[in-house]
Amino acid sequence: MPKIALVLSGCGVQDGAEIHESVLCLLALQQAGAEVVCCAPDMEFTSVNHATGKPGEKRNVLVESARIARGRITDIAKVAAKDVDAAVLPGGFGAAKNLCTFAVDGANCKVNEPTAKLLRDLHAAGKPIGAACIAPALVAKIFGGDAHPELTIGNDAGTAKALESMGAKHKTATAAQAVVDRKNRIVTTPAYMCAKDAAEAWPGIEAMVKEVMAMVK
């Protein structure tokens, strides 16, 4: 059974992993016969009150991600590329605030080092990576300088330009589509960058996961 790392960034669209996308990725992976290893960085962040949009208290990314994982969560620093066959990253602002600093620094962002290490090691081993919504931004930051991956975040021109300034090649796509970079073994889909609800996000996420799993097999 293929073992896939589901890289979470908290719990909630405004400050963590987008919950709908995370669950849809989990569903697609399990339907494809994968054993899912939920993981996240062990780090603090400032939460957002999702009812008011105002900043809240300090929380921990790993602890918040455990909510989605039903308690079965692993510190991403303890997940080695040799122990999994691929990684899938849902979106949500946590991908752009906790896994990297794209939400604040744009193309000059920095990537959380344990997350970057896992993705770099997977790529070096020829193992696939899938990313949804805004998560392709950190993939662009990690690999844009040398691998120049083809990615999508949908059709937002400003975000696409930022990804291209990091060395990625952006391809416009709808929520129902997945963009496959076979050379780099990277698959991306816009999800809530384009979708208005979970039903619209599902076809692209399912397609992304199917492509990732095909590369594993």
Phi, psi and omega in degrees: 000123178299142180248120186242129175280122173260108188271109182260162185225025184126207184211093179138137189301325187278343182216004184207207177288137176293120190295316179300312180298319180297315181292321178294321176297316179299314180298312181298319179295316181291322177296331179276000176090020181270151166267120186264129175252102179283131182215160181196158177290145175269091185206156178272154175208164177268120183285167177236132174289112186287347177276328184246340184080004182268152179300144179244212183275170174288135176226180182243130183300316181297316181294317179293321179296331179299336177298314179291323184278004182055036175092344182268080185234147180234138173300125184299335178294342181259004178260117180261148180301330181290342184265352179228163183258347181187172174225144176232133183240112170291167178267217189099156183297340176298328178294330182258356180241327183254315178286333173206181183248027183302323182299332181258318190255356180058224183296343178270016185293162173245148181256138174309125191297315178300324178292314179299320181297314179300314181292320177297317181292322177297314180298318180296330180273002180076021180264140188286158178228132174245144181214139182241155172062239181270351181302331176302341179298317180285332174295319177297320181294319183289317190249353185297328184292333182232317184274339180047059184292151173271123187226167170222145167237013179109243184223016179282113188296320182294316179291320178300319179297321179295319177297319180291328178291341176270358176107358178278165175248116184269139176235125179294138180210162175264172180297337182275356186250158171234136178262126185249119172259095186289328180297314181267354179058048179235132181234132182226155178213146185290328183048233186287359169294336179234325186290147177265344179202178184297325180297323178285330181284332188301312184302319180291320178294317178299317179296318178300312182296320179299319179292319178298314181294326177296324178289329177292317184282000000 
